[in-house]
Amino acid sequence: MSHLRIPANWTIQRSTPFFTPSNVPAALLSHHNTAEGVFGQLCVMEGTVTYFGFADENATEPEIKVTINAGQFATSPPQYWHRIELSEDAQFNINFWSERDKKDQPLFTTKK
């Protein structure tokens, strides 16, 4: 994960609703990645979200672990495998950033 800064000319293509432990999509809790040319920006409003980054699709041990607290955000670069864990009081959403319009394209991939 060498490029964590979203390029200045990129824009938000899509934002998710707010998620909590009761409605978070299962895909986010298991290995998945952002699509080619797409940054994910995970924004935590309440509680804590822990981000685990993996070297590749098959890695079982994370190479990085980032704790994102309320009022903070973290970015996930394009095509980087990761998953998250939530505190019981977590509330967060994800903004998907891209250089060009991807409104009709998938913005992430789950493990096969």
Number of C-alpha atoms within 10 A of each C-alpha: 13 5 10 13 11 18 12 7 9 16 16 18 17 16 14 11 11 15 17 18 15 9 9 16 11 10 15 15 15 16 24 22 28 21 19 15 15 26 30 26 20 21 21 22 20 18 17 21 27 14 21 20 22 21 15 15 16 10 13 10 10 15 13 12 14 12 15 20 18 15 12 15 17 19 20 23 23 21 20 22 25 26 19 18 16 20 14 13 13 20 21 24 17 20 19 24 26 24 16 13 13 16 12 7 8 11 22 20 16 14 11 6
